[in-house]
Amino acid sequence: MKKYSFIPAGMIIVISFFAFIAQHKPALHTIGDSTVRNSNKETWGWGTPIASLFDTTKIHIENNAMAGRSTRTFLSEGRWDKVLETLKPGDFVTMQFGHNDGSVPDTTKVGRRGVLKGSGEETKVLTWPDGKVETVHTYGWYIRKFVRETKAKGATPIVLSMIPRNIFKDGKVLRANNDFGKWADDVAKEENAYFVDLNKITADKYDALGPDKVKRYFPGDHTHTNLEGAKVNAASVVEGIRELKDCNLKKYLKD
């Protein structure tokens, strides 16, 4: 006689409940460049260690950043569209760009990442060798697009200024408060979005440590940190999030 195994109805309900919770818990998406997501070997981005600072039983952490990308190429390569496809109401998006946006925008290998300076509506029309026409915008225009489209999905955008490079002058680390950091802040204010001044928070730490101690975070160049440095930056992001007024992302942080 064939035997059958039965799962108690109560257990089915419990399993279904936790499956529902796992499927519907909010997600934190991080977008950016190699300072957010890197090889996780010699150099690391802060988007990896930051997961340990959240209660991941209640929120899913999705690191969508990609090394070498600017606001322009993150959009033109379709990476932002892939994030948008998965965004749902209640989700969060942190956006931190700037390290790859500074070149003059053109169709060369380096210039393909460059954007126009500022946060206005200026444009530059480029024609690629294959005849494709591309309209390049300002750094702030791209950030504004990410913010608006995040909101349209019912998710919460959080704009971050870029982490500082390991470049000191007169004993102080150079900051981005007159360019990319300023433009990121300007757009956040204009769009009524949250803003974390990651550049300032981390730069203050670097200034306190001094150049000799800070250089231990940078194994190969002045931009990419090791895991220890990535943890410092992740902690800075969390410090900034904790200071945001009425931001629901705070309730998913570990105590």
Buried (B, 14 or more C-beta within 10 A) or exposed (E): EEEEEEEEEEEEEEEEEEEEEEEEBBBBBBBBBBBBBBEEEEBBBBBBBBBEBBEBEEBBBBBBBBBEBBBBBBBBEEBBEEBBEEBEEBBBBBBBBBBBBBBEBBBEEEEBBBBBBBBBEEEBEBEEEEEEEBEBBBBBBBBBBBBEBBBEBEBBBBBBBBBBBBEBEEEEBBBBBEBBBBBBBBBBEEBEBBBBBBBBBBBBBBBEBEBEEBBEBBBEEEBBBBBEBBBBBBBBBBBBBEEBEEBEBEEBEEE
